[in-house]
């Protein structure tokens, strides 16, 4: 049962949402989260709601190394994962990188120029919102005041190691307002926050 329901919340247009798996001790290693049908459905719904994805180069390359092959059917995968891969293939993917400028994966775009201006323009062009899934990039964009909402899937695990959320630091404490908290059957809790005004 949700503590506060998303059904009662109307999200503004052009919102940049940072979403990531995180353990109770703040670890964001993608291998530490629970990967099951329910958590998969959670992230599929988030992707479906957004107009575009925003990643740093490292996240892009991790995704690029696996999901396009799943979408093409070159890799054995359950049907649900293949359907997700096909959706991801079709979704516009914007990548921030200062070391790479060639992004051949379908619907991938290099975000160039002044970071604040480029990301704000992307937000303005995406009324359904932009889903940010890169921790290092999130820290940079948070310092620029560009992240509007946070969707953390908090897993019932203590990893005891890093990398950790925002380990590169912020200039000051970020105050957030809870929008919703929805427990999943696996024990993870989907926590949606917005920046406090």
C-alpha positions, 0 to 999 in steps of 0.5 A: 500500500502506498504511503502517498499515491502517485495517482494524486500527484500531477507531474509538471511538464518537462521534468528531469527525474533522476532514477536509480537502484540504491541499497539501504547503505547507499550503494548504487552498484547495479549488481546489488539490486533485486532484479525480478519481474516486479522491479523490471516492470517498475523501471519499464513504467518509468521509461514509458512515462518519459519522452527521453533518456539522459545518460553519461558515457559510462552508463550509455556504454554499459547499456549499449554493450547488451540491450541492442543485441537483446532487441535484435534477438541476438542474445537469449533473453526472456520475452519481457526483457526483449520487449523492454529492450525493443522499447529502449531501442526506440526511446530517444537516448541523450548522452553527455560525454567529453571523450566520445562523440560517436553514438551509433545505437538507434536513436542516440544523440550526443548532448553538446555545448554548455551543460546547463543550457543543453540539459534545460533545452532538452527538458523544454523539448520533452513535455513528458519528462526526461529520465536520468539514469547516471549517478555521476552525471546526476551529481553534476546536474544536481549541483546545477539545480537541474534535477526536479524529481528523484525516484529511488528504488531502495532495496532491502540490502546492505552492500557494505561497499561502493560506489555510493549515491552522491559520493562526489558530494554536493555543495549543500544538503538537498532538501526533498519532499516525499511524493510517494512511497510504494513497497514492492513484494520483494521488499524494495520501496519505490520512493518518489521525491521532488525538490523542496522549494 
